[in-house]
Amino acid sequence: MPFRLIDYLPILLMFIVAGGFAVGNIILSQFVGQRKRTRTKMMPYECGKDPVGTARERFSVKFYLIAMIFILFDIEVIFLVPWAVVFKTLAGPAYGLRTLIYVEMMVFVALLLAGYIYVIKKGAFDWGETARREAEAEARALADMEKRRLQTRTAA
């Protein structure tokens, strides 16, 4: 087959549409979006933790664990797409691998499910009491910091 650049035009068109969609949404949000700049909105935000105290204090790594678990399951689920694409071809009469391919994917999905159940049993998704205590401690630290700031202003 000869190489023809025109065959890649749909891919270029898809990139143009995606870029236009992104730029269009940014421009639209500038015209339509609210512009209330409050102290809370202007604070830096990273992984659900308010920037309180020094950068050297310890904090929970649960945020990073959840991100790694998400990436792990996301990458594993991506393997379902190529399988779905070639399943019809490999299950056809030319290859006759319908049962083998299907059982292979069900084993893969069962392993995914086993990993998901393991993560749930370990309590990686339990945010209840610990997250509440951390949020209350951050709120107290913010309030104390604000009090000290006000006291230094009135003293000066």
N, C-alpha and C positions, 0 to 999 in steps of 0.2 A: 504494500500500500504506500503510495507516495505521501509525503508530509505536506499537509495543507494548513496554513495558519488560520484560514477561515473556519476550520473545525473548532477552534478554541474561542470563537466569538461568543458563544453562550456563557462561557466561564467569565470572560471579561465583562459581559453584560451583568452577570450576577454580582461581581465585585462593584460595579458602578452603582447598581441599585442598592446594595448594602451600604456603601459609603454615602450615597445620597440620603438614605433613610436615617443614618446616624447623624449626619450634618443637619438634616431637616428637623430632627427632634431637638437637637441642641439649639438651633435658631428659634424654633417654636417655643421652647421653654423660656428663652430670654424675653420673648414678647408677651407671653401669656402668664408665666410663672409669677408667684408672689415674691416680693422683695423685702420682707421684714427681716432685718438683720439683728437678731437677738444675741445675747452673750452665749447662750447654749448652742445656737446654730453656728456660731463662729469658732467654737472650740474644736480642736483636732479630735478626730474619732478613729479609733483603731480597735477592731475585734471586740467591740462591746464594752470596752473599759474606758472610763473617763480618765483623763490625764491628771491624776492627783498625786502630789508628792514628787519624789525624785524618780528618775528613770532607773535607779538601781534597786528599787524594792521588788520583792518577789510577787508574782501573780500566778493565777491558775493557768496551767497549760491545756486546760480542757478545750479551749477554743481551737488550738492547733490540732488536738486529737480529733475533734469533730471534722475539721477541714481535711485531715489526712484520710479519715474513714470515708468522707464524701468522695474524695479523689479516687480512692481505691475502688469503691463500688461503681463510680462513674466510668472508670476505665474498663472495668469488667463488663458493664452493661454495653459499652461500645462494641464489644466483641459479638453482640447479638446481631448487629446490622450486617456485617459481611456474611454471617451464617444464613440470615434470612434471604440475602441476595442469591447465594449459590445453592440454597436448599432445593429449589425447584429443578435446577439443572442436574444436581447429583442424585435426586430422587427419581429422575426420569428413567425410562427403560434402557437408555444407553449405559448407565452406570449401575442402577439397581441398588443404591445404597440408602434407600429411604429409612429403613428401620435403624441402621447403624448411625446415620447422621442425627436422627431424632433422639435416640437414646443418648448419644454423646452430648447433645445440648441439654437434655434433661438432667444429666449428671452434673454438668456445668452449673445449671440453675440451682440444683440441689446444694451444691457446694457454696454458691452465693448465699442461699437461704440459711445454711448452717453458719456461715460467717456472720450474717446479720443477727441471727438468734444469739450467737456467742457475744456479740457486741452489746446486745440488749441485756443479756444476763449479767454481763460485767458492769452494767450501769453507766455506760458511756453517754447515754442519752438522758439520764436523770439530772435535771437541772434544779429541781425543787428547792430544798432547804439550803443547799450550799450556795446556789446562785442568789437566793434571797439574802443570806447573811453577807455575802460579798457586796451586794448592792446597798444594803443598809450601812455597811462600813464605809463605802465610798461616799454615800450621802452625808454621813457624819463628818468625814474628813473634809468634804467640800464646805459644809456649814462652818466648821472650825476655821478653815482657811479664810472664809469670807468674814468671819468675826474678827480674826486677827488683822485682816486688811482694813476693816473699818476702824478698829482701835488705833492702828498706826496712823490713819488719816486724821482722826480726831485729836490724837496726841500731838501731831505735828503742827 
